[in-house]
Amino acid sequence: MKILLVDDHALFREGLKHLLKSLDAELELDEAEDCERGLELSARNSYDLVLLDLKIPGVQGLDALDALRRTSPEAPVVVVSGEDDPRVIRAAIERGAMGFVPKASTPEIMIQALRLVLANGVYLPPGVVDLAIPNGAPLPELLRGAQGDVQLPGLTPRQMDVLRCVIQGKANKVIARELDISEATVKAHLSSVLRTLGVNNRTEAVYAAAKLGLQLV
């Protein structure tokens, strides 16, 4: 496994380096102290995961997230930040982050969060997830088959495919190409997904999936 860590605090990077070894004993970790170096590394390498602090020298905040997603579009980005403002967390997810882990989290939570993201899930702090579901709408129960497959009542397998792509931050055009269907069909499936989850848009669907602990590999 190969991970890129972009953070300007050497002590934090050193501590996280040892923690990440529990994900993979043969872990390859590249480190960058600012966004410029992170972009250089991501342009030259293929990563399984990118960890990003929003407050780094040079390009900062969500602009740094946008830049890294452009240079390494296949790698899921997890924001690891001292900031826990729900507005910032929501904005990061809207712009394609697959997780947001506050630096105050325990090592156990950090590892659980990264494992979830590596399994194509989305991790968000629990309190933030609750705030994102409109009107406290109850979510449907997941059904798990004998083979470990996951299904939401009311959704067809194809609609589950669309939801998986939405969780992965893919645009409708990309979803249509990958599933070999039209964009109009993608939009129709997405409407059914939103209605079943009781949410209003893609971002709320991602939050709902996180609250359900939904992992769609």
N, C-alpha and C positions, 0 to 999 in steps of 0.2 A: 504494500500500500504506500502511496506517495501523497504527502500532505504539504500544502503551503501555508505557513503561518506569517501573517502580516501584523506586526505589533511593534511599537517603538520602545517598549519596556523590556530590557534584556532579562531582568530577574523573572518577569512573568513568562517570557518565552522559555527560559530554562526550566521552570517548574512545570509548565505545560508539556514540554518535551518528554519528561519522565512519565507523566500521566498518560500521554498518547501511546506509549509503548504497550499499554495494556490492550490497545486495539489490535496491534500487530507487532509481534516481537521483531519482525524484520522491517519495521517502519522506516521509510525514507522521509526525512523532514527537511524542507527548505525554509529558511527564515529570511524575512525582510523587515527592516526597521522603518521603512516608509513606503508610500504607495508607488513611487517611481521604481524602486527596486522590486516590489511585488509584481508590477506590470512587466518588467524585464524578464523575471523568472517565469511568469505565467505564459508569456509569449513563446518561450523556448521549451517549455516542458508541459507534459500532460499530467494533471493531478486528479486524484480520486476525491479530494476534499480541499477546500480553501477556508481558512479561519481568518477573520478580519476584525480588527479593532477600528471603530469609526473615527476615533480621535488619534490620527497619526500625522506626522509631518508631510507637507506637500498637499496633494489632493486629499481632502478629508470627507468624512461623513458619507452620505448617500452617493455623492459623486464618485468616491473611491469604489463603492460597491458597483456602480454602473460600469466603471472602467474595467474592473476585474472580470465582470460578467461578459464584457465584450471580448476580452483577450482570452478568456478561458470559459467559453459558453457551456461546455459539457460538464464542468466540475461544479458540484453543489457548493454554495457559499454559506457559511454559518458566521453570523456576527457574534463576536465575543466582546462584550463591552461593559464598562462601568456604568453606563447609562441604562436606566430601566423605565424611561418615559414611554407609556403605552402608545403615544403618537409616533414616536421614533420607531418603535418596534413594528407598528402597523405599516409605516412607510417603507421600512426595510423589506417586509414581506411583499408589499405591493410591487417593489422594484426587483423582486426575484430572489431574495435570500431564502434559503430553505430552513433556516433556524435562527433563533436569537437567544443566546445564553448569557445572562448577566454574570459578570466576573465574581459576584458574591456567591454564586452557586457552589454547592459542595462538589468535590471531585466525582462522587458517585453520579450526581445529576449530570455533570458535564459528559461523562462517558456514556450514560444512557441516551443523552440527547444526540451525541455524535453517532452512536449505533443506529438510532432511529433514522437520522438523515441518510446514512450510508445505505439503509434499507429502502430508500426512496420515500421516507416519511418526512414530516415537517415537525420541528420542535419549537414550541413557544412556552414561555413561563405560564403556569396554570392560571394565575389571576388575570393575565392579559387575555387569555383565551376566553374566559368567562365574560369579559367586557365586550368582546367582539361579536358575540351572538346576539342578534337583535331581539329585544323584548324578552330575553331569557327563554327563547323558544326551545322546547324539548327536542332533542335529537333522536333519530331512529336508532334502534338496536342493531348492532352488527350481527350478521349470521356467518358462522365459520363452519366450512365443510370439513369432511373427514380428512381431506388432503391439505387442510390448512388454508384453503382459498377463502377469500372474504367477499361477502355480498351484502349490499344494502337492500332491504325490502323496497320494492317499487322501482328499482333500477335494473335495466337489462345489462348483460355482460358488456355490450358496446358502450353503454352509458358509464359503466365502471371504468372502461378504458379511457373515456374522455376525462373522467374525474382524475384518474391517475396522471394524465398529461397536465391537467390544470395544476395539480399539486406540485408537479415538477416545473411549473412556471412557463409552460410552453404556450405560444400564441396560437390562435385558431388556425392560422394558415399552416403552421408546423404540424398541428394535430391532424388536420385534414390530410396532409401529405403522408404522415406516418401511418394513419389508419386507412388510407386509401378511400376516403369519403370526401364529399364536398364541404366547403365551409358552411354552407347553409345547413347541412346535416349536423355539423359540429355544433352550430348555434342552437339547433333544435334539441339535441341531446343535452347541451349545457343548461338549457332552460329547465329540462326535466330534473337534472341534478340539483339545481338551485331550489326548485320547488320541493323536492323530496327532503333536502336538508333544512328547509325553512329559512333560507338566507336570500340576500338580495343581489349579490355580485360574486365575482371570482375570489376576491380577497376574503370575504366572509366564508366562502366554501373551504378555503385553505384553513382558516381558523377552526371551522367545524370539524374538518378532517383531523386536525391536530387534537381537538378535544376528544374525539372518538378514539384516538390512538391508532388511526388508520394507517396501515403500511401497505402500499400497493407496489410491488416490485415488478 
